[in-house]
Amino acid sequence: MKFTEREMTVGIDRVAEGLFLATLPPWRKSKQAAWDLLPKFEKYQRKAAVGEAVIPALIALPERPTVGATPDFSKEEYAAAAGSKAAARLTKLVVEAMPIRQDPDALLGTDDFVVPDTLEGLD
């Protein structure tokens, strides 16, 4: 499936953060502060690990052109795209963490396109 770079980045970032926070002891009061204080390289390593696990599966998902919602896939579709049960669950979490889709191709219809005044008459 075609996902935008922003959709994949937001989804992967949120899941990497969630997985890190889940590893902290339950008595820790400020879990979010632990993520915020984590060195950038360690954050990168966690995000890269999630990305390596899910990007091939995200690309292998069937095309679902949905605007105004996140795409919805069945368990079988996740399993077929991911190859393993753990990767399928992780891929599902990433898709659910993605922002609401606006226009997947970032194209505007001709009726919605307005030429700025500065560009008119430049033939």
C-alpha positions in Angstrom: 0.0 0.0 0.0 1.1 3.5 -0.6 1.6 5.4 2.7 3.0 8.9 2.9 6.3 9.4 4.6 4.6 11.4 7.3 2.1 8.6 8.0 4.8 6.0 8.4 7.0 8.2 10.5 4.2 9.2 12.9 3.1 5.6 13.2 6.5 4.2 13.8 7.5 7.0 16.3 4.3 6.4 18.4 4.8 2.6 18.5 8.5 2.9 19.3 7.6 5.3 22.2 4.8 3.0 23.4 7.0 0.0 23.4 9.7 1.8 25.4 7.2 3.1 27.9 5.8 -0.5 28.3 9.2 -1.7 29.4 9.4 0.7 32.3 8.5 -0.5 35.8 4.9 0.1 36.8 5.8 2.1 39.9 7.7 4.7 37.9 5.7 8.0 38.2 6.8 9.9 35.1 7.1 7.5 32.2 6.8 10.2 29.6 9.7 12.1 31.1 11.8 8.9 30.7 11.2 9.0 26.9 11.8 12.7 26.7 15.1 12.3 28.5 16.2 9.4 26.4 19.3 10.3 24.2 18.4 10.9 20.6 20.5 8.0 19.4 18.7 5.6 21.7 15.4 6.9 20.4 16.6 6.5 16.8 17.7 2.9 17.6 14.2 2.0 18.9 12.5 3.7 15.9 14.8 2.0 13.5 14.0 -1.4 15.0 10.3 -0.9 14.7 10.8 0.4 11.1 12.8 -2.6 10.0 10.1 -4.9 11.3 7.1 -3.1 9.8 8.0 -1.2 6.6 8.1 -4.3 4.4 4.7 -5.3 5.8 3.3 -1.8 5.3 4.3 -1.9 1.7 2.9 -5.4 1.2 -0.6 -4.5 2.5 -3.3 -4.3 -0.2 -4.3 -0.9 -1.5 -7.1 0.8 0.4 -7.6 4.4 -0.8 -9.3 5.8 2.3 -9.6 9.6 3.0 -10.8 10.8 6.4 -9.9 7.6 8.3 -7.0 5.2 8.7 -7.1 2.2 6.4 -8.7 -1.0 7.9 -7.3 -4.4 7.2 -8.2 -7.9 8.4 -6.1 -10.2 10.5 -5.5 -12.3 7.5 -4.2 -9.4 5.4 -1.8 -8.3 8.2 -0.6 -11.9 8.5 0.0 -12.3 4.8 1.8 -9.0 4.6 4.0 -9.5 7.7 4.9 -13.1 7.6 5.0 -13.6 11.4 2.4 -13.1 14.1 4.5 -10.6 16.0 5.3 -8.5 12.9 1.6 -8.5 12.0 0.6 -7.2 15.4 3.3 -4.6 15.3 2.2 -3.5 11.8 -1.4 -3.2 13.0 -0.3 -1.0 15.9 1.6 1.3 13.4 -1.3 1.6 11.1 -3.7 2.4 14.0 -1.2 5.1 15.3 -1.0 6.8 11.9 -2.8 10.2 11.5 -6.1 10.4 9.7 -5.5 10.3 5.9 -6.2 13.5 4.0 -5.3 12.8 0.4 -3.0 9.8 0.0 -1.5 11.0 -3.3 -1.3 14.7 -2.1 -3.1 15.7 -5.2 -5.8 18.3 -5.4 -8.8 18.1 -7.7 -8.9 20.7 -10.5 -11.9 22.4 -8.9 -10.0 22.9 -5.7 -6.8 24.3 -7.3 -6.4 28.1 -7.2 -3.6 29.7 -9.1 -1.9 32.4 -7.0 -2.0 35.9 -8.3 1.8 36.0 -8.7 1.7 33.1 -11.2 -1.1 34.3 -13.4 -0.1 35.6 -16.8 3.2 33.7 -16.9 2.7 31.9 -20.2 
